[in-house]
Amino acid sequence: MALAVPGAGGAEPAATAAADSPALDARPGRAEAAEATALEALRVPDALSARVPAEQRGAGRDDVRLLVSRGRAVTHHAFRELPEQLRAGDVLVVNTSMTLPAAVNGRVGGERVVVHFSTRGADGRWAVELRAPRGAGVTGPRPGGPAGAVVRLPGGRALVLEEPLGPSVGARLWWARAPERVPEMLRRYGRPIRYGYTDRDQPLSAYRTVFAVDSPDGSGSAEMPSAARPFTVPLVAELVRRGVLFAPLSLHTGVASAEAHEPPYPERFAVPAATAWLVNAVRAAGSGRVVAVGTTAVRALESAVGADGVVRPAEGWTDLVVTPRRGVRVVDGLLTGLHEPQASHLLMLEAVAGREALRRGYEAALQERYLWHEFGDVHLILPDEERNAPDCFSNEW
């Protein structure tokens, strides 16, 4: 499947591919992605923000809580009980993208800024977000630009702002002509992107999952694919022992400081042939469910499936916005973090779970005081087994 790449003309865009222009506001699903989510009226108290990793709260990664939604039924567990919620033949689709230390100090003239390196384009430019330092390692919003502005970086490097990523993302994200070997600069001078709800800076290891692997060109995610954070090596081994399968893919996430209702912008992804084959085989045999670990895995996998429901190897850029109207073609379930009520990611969750099931799940999470954000608790959405059960008796005993 050939996909067009922002900033590099010549490729013929597929249905889910980004146009080769930085102007990205005419993409499929954009109007619906700007609509209110099912949880618009809910409010998440600040006290429910996970401010430090579970390990610093006296627990292990797999000790975070697990909210399980099966249709409209909700149950509560510890994440280490995940093997009991799945069954032999299920496939967990995991994102192997490595989290980068994507925040770097800089200056625009006499103004101090923090540069968030979001996504590298095929033409060598980077999509960047400039943030205003607020003290104690926290940053606040700052408009991007102006065009031609030079941002001084550590080590004598600099980048030049060229143009906004597109009207759909306002003035936050800009294409910038960057110095060579940006990943090397980030490793030397960068730190993980951090938001104000966390208490302090954390080491990069706190933002990496057990599935993360180095990319040959140094690419990775600006922010952690956090749904996979609670997995540990022993838990993965236990899942394998029980017959749960793993299918890797990659999607390099950009910055997640999106404004309310702001739809996701194009991101680089790759679905390898082995993953496409495994997912197709399991679905054809009816032997298990395809459960995506994170919204990134949904976006990548659904970008590689055709209208016929067959997953094909694919790589490039995807601008797919999964909404209830579009639906999902291959994903049966989803393991994900808890999202803000105005986040466009919730439209994807609604496409998988249904509006009423999603509402009940989030109301239960608030009532039971689950923790939000990348260091918080997680939500497993599975099909309603009774609703999907066949009319005849199964041969399985």
VEXDREN-2710 file (C-alpha; in Angstrom, 1 decimal):
% VEXDREN-2710
k/r/px/py/pz
1/MET/0.0/0.0/0.0
2/ALA/1.7/3.2/-1.1
3/LEU/1.1/6.3/1.1
4/ALA/2.0/9.9/0.4
5/VAL/4.3/11.7/2.7
6/PRO/3.9/15.3/3.9
7/GLY/6.5/17.5/2.4
8/ALA/7.5/15.0/-0.4
9/GLY/5.5/15.1/-3.6
10/GLY/5.1/12.4/-6.2
11/ALA/3.3/9.6/-4.2
12/GLU/-0.3/8.8/-5.0
13/PRO/-2.3/9.1/-1.8
14/ALA/-4.4/6.2/-0.7
15/ALA/-7.7/6.7/1.1
16/THR/-6.0/7.0/4.5
17/ALA/-2.9/8.7/3.3
18/ALA/-2.0/12.3/4.0
19/ALA/-1.9/14.7/1.1
20/ASP/1.6/15.7/0.1
21/SER/1.0/19.3/1.1
22/PRO/1.4/20.6/4.7
23/ALA/-2.2/21.9/4.6
24/LEU/-4.1/19.1/6.2
25/ASP/-7.6/20.4/7.0
26/ALA/-9.5/18.6/4.2
27/ARG/-8.8/15.1/5.4
28/PRO/-11.5/12.4/5.7
29/GLY/-13.3/12.4/9.0
30/ARG/-12.1/15.9/10.0
31/ALA/-15.6/17.4/10.4
32/GLU/-16.8/14.6/12.5
33/ALA/-13.6/14.6/14.6
34/ALA/-14.4/18.2/15.6
35/GLU/-17.8/17.2/17.0
36/ALA/-18.5/16.7/20.7
37/THR/-17.5/13.4/22.2
38/ALA/-19.7/11.1/24.2
39/LEU/-18.2/12.3/27.4
40/GLU/-18.3/16.0/26.8
41/ALA/-20.2/16.7/30.0
42/LEU/-17.9/14.7/32.3
43/ARG/-15.2/16.5/34.3
44/VAL/-12.1/14.9/35.6
45/PRO/-10.8/16.3/38.9
46/ASP/-7.2/17.3/39.0
47/ALA/-6.8/14.9/42.0
48/LEU/-7.2/12.0/39.5
49/SER/-4.1/12.9/37.5
50/ALA/-1.3/10.4/37.9
51/ARG/1.6/12.7/38.8
52/VAL/4.4/10.1/39.0
53/PRO/4.9/6.6/37.6
54/ALA/3.4/3.6/39.5
55/GLU/6.9/2.6/40.6
56/GLN/7.2/5.9/42.6
57/ARG/3.8/5.3/44.2
58/GLY/5.1/2.1/45.8
59/ALA/3.8/-0.3/43.1
60/GLY/5.0/-2.1/40.0
61/ARG/4.1/-1.1/36.5
62/ASP/1.6/-4.0/36.3
63/ASP/-0.1/-3.0/39.6
64/VAL/-2.0/-0.1/38.0
65/ARG/-5.8/-0.6/37.8
66/LEU/-7.6/-2.2/34.9
67/LEU/-11.1/-1.2/34.0
68/VAL/-12.7/-3.8/31.8
69/SER/-15.7/-3.0/29.6
70/ARG/-17.5/-5.9/28.0
71/GLY/-20.3/-4.1/26.2
72/ARG/-22.1/-2.2/28.9
73/ALA/-20.8/-4.4/31.7
74/VAL/-17.9/-3.0/33.8
75/THR/-15.6/-4.8/36.1
76/HIS/-12.5/-3.7/38.1
77/HIS/-9.1/-5.5/38.2
78/ALA/-5.4/-5.0/38.6
79/PHE/-3.5/-4.9/35.3
80/ARG/-1.5/-8.0/36.3
81/GLU/-4.8/-9.9/36.0
82/LEU/-4.9/-9.1/32.2
83/PRO/-4.2/-12.8/31.3
84/GLU/-7.5/-13.8/33.0
85/GLN/-9.4/-11.3/30.7
86/LEU/-8.0/-12.7/27.5
87/ARG/-8.0/-16.2/26.0
88/ALA/-5.8/-18.4/23.9
89/GLY/-5.8/-17.3/20.3
90/ASP/-6.4/-13.6/21.0
91/VAL/-3.9/-11.2/19.3
92/LEU/-2.5/-8.2/21.1
93/VAL/-1.3/-5.7/18.5
94/VAL/1.5/-3.6/20.0
95/ASN/3.4/-0.5/19.0
96/THR/7.2/-0.9/19.0
97/SER/8.0/2.8/18.6
98/MET/10.7/4.1/20.9
99/THR/10.1/7.2/22.9
100/LEU/12.5/10.0/22.2
101/PRO/13.8/12.7/24.5
102/ALA/12.0/15.1/22.3
103/ALA/12.1/18.3/24.4
104/VAL/15.1/20.7/24.0
105/ASN/15.7/24.2/25.4
106/GLY/16.1/26.9/22.8
107/ARG/16.0/30.7/22.1
108/VAL/14.2/32.8/19.6
109/GLY/16.0/36.1/19.8
110/GLY/16.1/36.9/23.5
111/GLU/13.1/34.7/24.3
112/ARG/13.6/31.4/26.0
113/VAL/11.5/28.5/24.5
114/VAL/11.3/24.8/24.8
115/VAL/11.2/23.0/21.4
116/HIS/9.1/19.8/21.2
117/PHE/10.3/17.8/18.2
118/SER/7.2/16.1/17.0
119/THR/7.6/14.3/13.6
120/ARG/10.3/14.1/10.9
121/GLY/9.1/14.6/7.4
122/ALA/10.5/12.7/4.3
123/ASP/12.2/15.9/3.1
124/GLY/14.3/16.2/6.3
125/ARG/12.1/18.9/7.9
126/TRP/10.7/18.4/11.4
127/ALA/7.3/19.4/12.7
128/VAL/8.0/21.2/15.9
129/GLU/6.0/22.9/18.7
130/LEU/7.4/25.8/20.6
131/ARG/6.4/26.0/24.2
132/ALA/6.9/28.7/26.8
133/PRO/8.9/27.7/30.0
134/ARG/6.9/28.1/33.1
135/GLY/9.5/27.0/35.7
136/ALA/10.1/23.7/37.5
137/GLY/10.4/21.9/34.1
138/VAL/6.8/22.8/33.1
139/THR/5.8/24.5/29.9
140/GLY/2.8/26.4/28.6
141/PRO/1.3/27.1/25.2
142/ARG/3.0/29.5/22.8
143/PRO/2.1/30.4/19.3
144/GLY/4.4/29.1/16.6
145/GLY/6.3/31.2/14.1
146/PRO/6.8/33.6/12.7
147/ALA/8.0/32.3/9.4
148/GLY/11.8/32.7/9.0
149/ALA/12.4/32.8/12.8
150/VAL/15.6/31.1/13.8
151/VAL/15.5/29.0/16.9
152/ARG/18.9/28.6/18.6
153/LEU/19.5/25.1/20.0
154/PRO/22.2/23.6/22.2
155/GLY/25.6/22.7/20.7
156/GLY/25.6/25.6/18.3
157/ARG/22.7/24.2/16.2
158/ALA/19.7/26.0/15.0
159/LEU/16.4/25.4/13.2
160/VAL/14.4/27.8/10.9
161/LEU/10.6/27.9/11.1
162/GLU/9.1/27.8/7.6
163/GLU/5.3/27.3/7.7
164/PRO/2.5/26.1/9.8
165/LEU/1.7/22.4/9.6
166/GLY/-1.8/23.3/8.5
167/PRO/-4.9/25.4/9.4
168/SER/-6.4/22.4/11.2
169/VAL/-3.7/22.5/13.9
170/GLY/-3.7/26.3/14.3
171/ALA/-0.4/27.9/14.8
172/ARG/1.0/25.4/17.3
173/LEU/2.9/23.1/15.0
174/TRP/5.3/24.3/12.3
175/TRP/7.5/22.7/9.7
176/ALA/11.1/23.7/10.4
177/ARG/14.3/23.2/8.6
178/ALA/16.4/21.3/11.2
179/PRO/20.1/20.5/11.6
180/GLU/21.3/17.1/10.6
181/ARG/21.4/14.2/13.1
182/VAL/18.5/15.5/15.2
183/PRO/18.1/12.1/17.0
184/GLU/21.8/12.4/18.0
185/MET/21.1/15.9/19.3
186/LEU/18.1/14.8/21.2
187/ARG/20.0/12.0/22.9
188/ARG/22.6/14.4/24.1
189/TYR/20.5/17.5/25.0
190/GLY/16.9/16.3/25.1
191/ARG/14.6/15.1/27.8
192/PRO/11.1/13.6/27.7
193/ILE/8.2/15.8/27.0
194/ARG/6.4/16.6/30.3
195/TYR/3.1/18.3/31.1
196/GLY/2.0/20.3/34.1
197/TYR/0.0/17.5/35.8
198/THR/3.2/15.6/36.6
199/ASP/5.2/16.4/39.7
200/ARG/8.7/16.4/38.3
201/ASP/11.0/15.3/35.5
202/GLN/11.4/11.6/35.0
203/PRO/14.2/9.6/33.4
204/LEU/13.6/8.5/29.8
205/SER/13.3/4.9/31.0
206/ALA/10.0/5.9/32.7
207/TYR/8.6/6.7/29.2
208/ARG/9.6/3.5/27.4
209/THR/7.6/0.3/27.1
210/VAL/8.8/-3.3/27.1
211/PHE/7.9/-3.5/23.4
212/ALA/10.0/-0.5/22.3
213/VAL/12.8/-1.1/19.8
214/ASP/15.4/1.2/18.3
215/SER/14.7/2.4/14.7
216/PRO/17.6/2.2/12.3
217/ASP/17.3/5.9/11.4
218/GLY/16.8/7.0/15.0
219/SER/13.1/7.8/14.5
220/GLY/10.7/7.4/17.4
221/SER/7.7/8.9/19.2
222/ALA/7.6/12.4/20.6
223/GLU/5.5/10.9/23.4
224/MET/5.2/7.4/24.9
225/PRO/2.6/5.0/23.4
226/SER/1.4/4.8/27.0
227/ALA/-1.2/2.1/26.8
228/ALA/1.6/-0.5/26.8
229/ARG/3.4/1.0/29.8
230/PRO/2.0/-1.4/32.4
231/PHE/3.3/-4.5/30.6
232/THR/6.3/-6.2/32.2
233/VAL/8.5/-9.0/30.9
234/PRO/7.0/-11.6/33.3
235/LEU/3.4/-10.6/32.3
236/VAL/4.2/-10.9/28.6
237/ALA/5.7/-14.3/29.3
238/GLU/2.5/-15.4/31.1
239/LEU/0.3/-14.2/28.3
240/VAL/2.4/-16.1/25.8
241/ARG/2.2/-19.2/28.0
242/ARG/-1.6/-18.9/27.9
243/GLY/-1.6/-18.8/24.2
244/VAL/-2.1/-15.1/23.6
245/LEU/-0.3/-13.9/20.5
246/PHE/1.6/-10.7/19.9
247/ALA/1.7/-8.7/16.6
248/PRO/4.1/-5.8/16.3
249/LEU/3.7/-2.7/14.3
250/SER/5.0/0.9/14.6
251/LEU/3.5/4.3/14.7
252/HIS/5.7/7.2/15.7
253/THR/3.5/9.5/17.7
254/GLY/3.7/13.3/17.6
255/VAL/3.1/15.7/20.4
256/ALA/-0.2/15.1/22.2
257/SER/-0.8/18.6/23.6
258/ALA/-3.8/18.9/21.3
259/GLU/-6.5/21.4/22.0
260/ALA/-10.1/20.4/22.7
261/HIS/-11.6/18.5/19.7
262/GLU/-8.3/18.9/17.7
263/PRO/-8.1/15.8/15.5
264/PRO/-4.9/13.9/15.2
265/TYR/-2.5/14.9/12.4
266/PRO/-0.5/12.6/10.1
267/GLU/2.0/10.2/11.7
268/ARG/4.5/7.7/10.3
269/PHE/3.5/4.1/10.6
270/ALA/4.5/0.6/9.4
271/VAL/2.5/-2.6/9.5
272/PRO/4.9/-5.5/8.6
273/ALA/3.9/-8.5/6.5
274/ALA/4.1/-10.9/9.4
275/THR/1.6/-8.8/11.4
276/ALA/-0.8/-8.5/8.5
277/TRP/-0.6/-12.3/7.9
278/LEU/-1.2/-13.1/11.6
279/VAL/-4.2/-10.8/12.0
280/ASN/-5.8/-12.1/8.8
281/ALA/-5.2/-15.7/9.8
282/VAL/-6.8/-15.3/13.2
283/ARG/-9.8/-13.4/11.8
284/ALA/-10.3/-16.0/9.1
285/ALA/-10.1/-18.9/11.5
286/GLY/-12.4/-17.1/14.1
287/SER/-10.0/-18.4/16.7
288/GLY/-9.4/-15.1/18.6
289/ARG/-10.0/-11.4/18.9
290/VAL/-7.8/-8.7/17.6
291/VAL/-7.1/-6.3/20.6
292/ALA/-5.1/-3.2/19.9
293/VAL/-2.8/-1.9/22.6
294/GLY/-3.3/1.8/22.4
295/THR/-5.0/4.2/20.0
296/THR/-1.8/4.3/18.0
297/ALA/-2.1/0.6/17.2
298/VAL/-5.7/1.1/16.1
299/ARG/-4.7/3.9/13.8
300/ALA/-1.9/2.0/12.2
301/LEU/-3.7/-1.3/11.8
302/GLU/-6.9/0.3/10.5
303/SER/-4.8/2.3/8.0
304/ALA/-3.6/-1.0/6.5
305/VAL/-6.9/-2.7/6.1
306/GLY/-9.0/-2.4/2.9
307/ALA/-12.7/-2.2/2.5
308/ASP/-12.7/-5.9/2.1
309/GLY/-11.4/-6.3/5.7
310/VAL/-8.0/-7.7/4.7
311/VAL/-4.9/-6.3/6.3
312/ARG/-2.0/-5.7/3.9
313/PRO/1.6/-4.7/4.6
314/ALA/1.8/-0.9/4.6
315/GLU/4.1/1.9/5.6
316/GLY/4.3/5.6/5.2
317/TRP/2.0/8.3/6.6
318/THR/-1.5/8.0/7.8
319/ASP/-4.0/10.7/8.4
320/LEU/-6.8/8.3/9.3
321/VAL/-9.3/9.6/11.9
322/VAL/-11.3/6.7/13.3
323/THR/-14.8/7.9/14.2
324/PRO/-18.1/6.1/15.0
325/ARG/-19.2/7.0/11.5
326/ARG/-16.2/5.4/9.9
327/GLY/-16.1/2.5/12.4
328/VAL/-13.4/-0.1/12.7
329/ARG/-12.8/-2.9/10.2
330/VAL/-10.4/-5.2/11.9
331/VAL/-10.0/-4.3/15.6
332/ASP/-12.3/-6.2/18.0
333/GLY/-11.0/-4.7/21.3
334/LEU/-8.8/-2.0/22.6
335/LEU/-6.5/-1.5/25.6
336/THR/-6.0/2.2/26.3
337/GLY/-5.4/4.8/28.9
338/LEU/-8.1/7.2/30.2
339/HIS/-8.5/10.2/28.0
340/GLU/-9.8/13.7/28.6
341/PRO/-13.5/14.2/27.9
342/GLN/-12.8/16.6/25.1
343/ALA/-10.1/14.5/23.4
344/SER/-10.7/13.4/19.8
345/HIS/-9.3/10.0/20.8
346/LEU/-12.6/9.3/22.5
347/LEU/-14.3/9.1/19.1
348/MET/-12.1/6.2/18.3
349/LEU/-13.0/4.5/21.6
350/GLU/-16.7/5.1/20.8
351/ALA/-16.2/3.4/17.4
352/VAL/-14.9/0.3/19.2
353/ALA/-17.1/0.2/22.3
354/GLY/-20.2/2.1/21.4
355/ARG/-21.4/5.4/23.0
356/GLU/-23.3/4.0/25.9
357/ALA/-20.7/1.5/26.9
358/LEU/-18.0/4.2/26.8
359/ARG/-20.1/6.5/28.9
360/ARG/-20.7/3.8/31.5
361/GLY/-17.0/2.9/31.6
362/TYR/-15.9/6.4/32.2
363/GLU/-18.5/7.1/34.8
364/ALA/-17.3/4.0/36.7
365/ALA/-13.7/5.2/36.4
366/LEU/-14.6/8.5/37.9
367/GLN/-16.7/6.9/40.7
368/GLU/-13.9/4.4/41.6
369/ARG/-11.2/7.2/41.3
370/TYR/-9.1/5.7/38.5
371/LEU/-6.0/7.7/37.6
372/TRP/-5.6/9.5/34.3
373/HIS/-2.8/10.2/31.9
374/GLU/0.4/8.3/30.9
375/PHE/1.3/7.1/34.4
376/GLY/-2.3/6.3/35.3
377/ASP/-4.7/3.3/35.0
378/VAL/-5.9/1.6/31.8
379/HIS/-9.1/0.6/30.2
380/LEU/-9.7/-2.7/28.3
381/ILE/-12.6/-2.6/25.9
382/LEU/-13.8/-6.0/24.7
383/PRO/-16.8/-7.1/22.7
384/ASP/-20.1/-8.0/24.4
385/GLU/-19.8/-11.8/24.4
386/GLU/-23.5/-12.4/24.9
387/ARG/-24.5/-10.0/22.2
388/ASN/-22.0/-11.5/19.8
389/ALA/-22.7/-15.2/20.7
390/PRO/-24.0/-17.4/17.9
391/ASP/-27.5/-18.7/18.0
392/CYS/-26.4/-22.3/18.0
393/PHE/-24.4/-24.2/20.7
394/SER/-20.6/-24.0/20.3
395/ASN/-18.5/-27.1/20.0
396/GLU/-16.1/-25.7/22.5
397/TRP/-16.3/-27.4/25.9
END
